[in-house]
Every structure is written in C-alpha cells, then in structure tokens.
Amino acid sequence: MDRNSYSLILFVFLMIIKDSLQGYHEKRLLNTLLNNYNLLERPVANESEPLEVRFGLTLQQIIDVDEKNQLLITNIWLSLEWYDYNLKWNETEYGGVKDLRITPSKLWKPDVLMYNSADEGFDGTYQTNVVVKHNGSCLYVPPGIFKSTCKIDITWFPFDDQHCDMKFGSWTYDGNQLDLVLNSDEGGDLSDFITNGEWYLIGMPGKKNTIVYACCPEPYVDITFTIQIRRRTLYYFFNLIVPCVLISSMALLGFTLPPDSGEKLTLGVTILLSLTVFLNLVAETLPQVSDAIPLLGTYFNCIMFMVASSVVLTVVVLNYHHRTADIHEMPQWIKSVFLQWLPWILRMSRPGKKITRKTIMLSNRMKELELKERSSKSLLANVLDIDDDFRHVSGMTGSTTAIGSTAFTRPTTIDDHNSISGGCTHKDLHYILKELQFITARMKKADDEAEIVSDWKFAAMVVDRFCLFVFTLFTIIATVTVLLSAPHIIVQ
C-alpha cells in the first residue's frame, strides 16, 4: 500500500471521529430546548389533565432521634420523575445524544416539600442536576439532611417503638394540576441503609393521601412515608435496669443489718439518693411531656417508693430496738402480733422459747386464767400480790405471817415473854418480812424490765425479717412485671 492510500485512510478516520463528538450536538440541542422554554409553564400537553410525578425516596441513615425536642434527623435521597413534553427530541438529529444534565434553575420542577420539616431553611435538599432523556422523561434526585418533627411515644421507654411520619407534597399545585404517585408499593428504598447503633429499622411503608384543607376547596395530594424504628435496649438494660436492681437489692440487705451497728439508717438514705441520680439521668433524655409516664420511670418510682418505705420502717425498727420499760409499755396487740403470730409465720424463735401455734394458744389461755384468778381475789390480795388466805388476827384468835407462799402461825397461848426470851419479837419479824418483800419486788422488777426490753428488741427483729420478705417479694414482682409488660425485652 502506497503513501496516498495511508493518507486517505487517515483522513476518513479523522472525519469519522469528528462526526462522533457530542459537544457540538449537545450545545445545539440545549439551545434548541431552552431558548423558548418557560420556567413557569406546567409541562403538560393538555392543561385540563394533571401532571403525573412519580415520587420515591431512599433512606441512607438515621442520624439522630432527639426525644427531648421530638425530632428525627435522617439522610435521604429523594426521587422525582415526570415527563416534560417541551424537552423531547430525536436523538438521530443530534448526533445520538440520548440524555442531558441540566441545572434545575433552568427547568420547571415540581415544588415538592416535606410538610413537617423542622429545618431552619425548611428545605434541606441539595440542588442537583436534572437528568433529561430524549423522550421527555425528567429524573431529579436531590440528596439532603432532613429534620422532621416526630411525636415520640415514651410509654414503653426503653422498650419502645417509634413511628415517625415524613409527609411530602406539592406546596402550590393541587391534585387537579399535579398528581403524586408512589414509585414502589413497598414504600421507601432501604437497600443502602446504614445500620444505626441505637435504633433498629423495622420498615418504611409509604401511602398516598388526598386531603381537602380548610383553606382551599381543591384536593391536595401528598405521600407519607412512615419510618418504623425500634430502640435497641441492650444499652439501657445493662446501664440502667441492672444497676437499679442491684441497688434495690442492697436496700433489702439493710434489713439484715443489726440495729446496734449504727449504719442501718445511713445505708437506706444513701441508696435512696443513688436511685434519685439514676432517675435524673432517665429524665434528661425524655421529652418534658405529661401524656404518658415511661415504663422505666414507673419502675424507678416503684423501687424508690420501696426504698423510701424501707427507710421509714428502719426508723420504726430502731425505735423499737431502743425502747425501755421506764418509757414505753408494750401494748397487747403488739405482743400478740410481733411476739406470737408473726414469729410463728416467719418461723422465728427465741433462745429457749420455741414459738408454735400450740404455745401461742396455751399462753393466751394462761393469761385468761390469770385474769380470772385476779378478779376472784380480794382487793387487799391483789394490792399486796399475795394469796387470798393470808390473815393477820390479834388477840384470842392468834396471828399469821406470810413470807412468799409460807405462813407462820403464832398461837395466842404463848406469852410475849417467851418471844422476847427467844431474841425475836413480833415487830422484828414484821420488819424482816418487809425487807424481804422489798428485795423480792426489786428483783422481780429488774427481771420484768429486762424481759420487756428483750421483747422490744425481738419485736424489732420480727419487723426487720417481715420487711425483708415483703420488700424482696415486691422487688421481684415489680421487676418481672416491668419486663413482661414490655413489647420486647432485648433488641441487639
């Protein structure tokens, strides 16, 4: 092949490359499309028909759920697709150009906004180019950080599910001018969703709504996507619930602490303050509303009520433990409840005194017999606490002296001279009797006081043991009730 042949082939090749370049054709096409294009014109061939806009979104990430301010912050890509009859061309006439990227400021686009936006600029989208195809199809996919309002239901916190709506619709076009249609029946696209550490995404269904507002007689169309999320409870379970249960268990151990240690009341107050701190941590994360009480707050309040009651009962226990016979007298109902029946129910006993139902009934029967006996004795015998057969007779009948339960009888036929000669007169015997009665009374009084003090201490011990059983049962029931009433327990 000669040099001329190579030159011819190269010329033809260059001519082909020149014809395939698209820059010139795109420029000509843009000039043709946009020279007479009107941004204000709704791009429909028949103005009596609504323009159909296919709408959808892709959820990329849940950035934050602000419970306190009741806001949902998400990263979303919107997708709007419609047909513009002014933007059609024959691709063969423009060098095979099938599509164009045109800035949205040069074209008409639907004014679709999120109705429940809480953003300062209201529209949080980034204005990207519109992809226009030769058949007039326009695709607009603006990404954005959306801040939407969301009513947070804290009833089951932290085992709660939240349903946050995102309502999109045209701000100025009614349903007779612009008709929104869902891209997919399944709702939002979740294929590129980035997992959130605090929330588990259940789903994102979408629904088309047609509403007639009070301001306007025309119907307005909107598409509402509902982001269904569930809180991951593992963090709250191990950082709030488990410490609360452990602290309440420490409050139960306070009932086993001896009253003489001096730390019984201090322990209860310290535990109450610890629970107050935990409750404040929960309150800081929740919205300040009165619509509902969170489940965790209810549980904390129950435990705080239990601990506060334990502090009150600890005061009662200490009061009982330090009572003496000189100041307090034990009522009969306390003796019956705290010294007989409760110890029998709780299987408690005192050293050398086994408490059974038989001993309780026998003790009550003996007290009844004692009362009957005292009522049958004479007044003088009850006052002196002696037998009713004690008699002191002078003169001819003789005299009787009683020491305890023994009676000494001196016959009247013996002269006082014989008594004097024996070294002991009747008057001396009377003084000896009085001294013996005084000593016996003091010893009996000391024994009675010691027994009363022991009864009060045992009553305090019974109250401690009773509170330990009751509050342990209360804590278990409260914890199990809270966990079972929750919609779900742990979501990792």
FENLINPE-V939499 format. One line per field, one symbol per residue. phi: phi as a letter, one per 20 degrees, with the letter a starting at -180 (. if undefined). psi: psi as a letter, one per 30 degrees, with the letter a starting at -180 (. if undefined). burial: 1 if it has 16 or more other ideal C-beta (glycine too) atoms within 10 Angstrom, else 0. Layout:
BEGIN
phi=???
psi=???
burial=???
END
This chain:
BEGIN
phi=.efffffffffffffffffefdgffffffffffefdedfeeffcfdfedfeececbbceeaefadeffelccdcdcdebccbddfeddbefffcmmfebcdcfffecfbfeecefefdffemdeeefefeedefenfdccceeaedddfbfeedgdgedddcddecddafeceefedbdecffcfeofedfdfefefdcdeeabfcbecccdeffcfffddccdddedccffeffffedcfffffffffffffffefffffndfffffffffffffffffffffedfecdfbdffffffffffffffffffffffffffffdecffdcdfffffffeedcffgffeldbdgmceecfffffffffffffffffffefffffffelcffefccddnfenbccdcmddddddffeeffffffffnbeffffffffffffffffffffffffffffffffffffffgfffffffffffffffffffffffbecce
psi=kleeeeeeeeeeeeeeeeffkfeeeeeeeeeeefegkjffkjikejffklkkjkklljjekjekjjeefhkkkljkkljkklkjffhkljfffhggjflljkkffflkkkikljehkglegejglkjllkjklfggkkkjiklljkjlkkjkjgegkghlkkjkkjjklkffkaffekjkkkekffblkgfgkkkkffkkkelillkkkjkjlffkfkkkklkkkjjjlkkjfeeeeffeeeeeeeeeeeeeffffkkffffgeeeeeeeeeeeeeeeeeeeffflkilgelkleeeeeeeeeeeeeeeeeefeeeeeeeegklffekkjleeeeeeffdeeeeeghlllkgjkjleeeeeeeeeeeeeeeeeefflleeeeefhllfgkkjklbffalkkkjcgkkkkjlffklfeeeeffgjleeeeeeeeeeeeeeeeeeeeeeeeeeeeeeeeeeeeeeeeeeeeefeeeeeeeeeeeeffkeldkj.
burial=000000000000000000000000100011001000100000110000011011111111010011100111111111111111011010000110100101000011110111111110001110011101110011011101011111011101111111011111110011101111011000111000100000111001110000000000000111111110111110011001100100110011011010100001101100110110011001000100000001111111011101111110110011011010100001000000111101100000000000100001000000000000000000000000010000000000001011000000000000000010000000001000000010000000000000011011111111111111001001100110010001000000
END
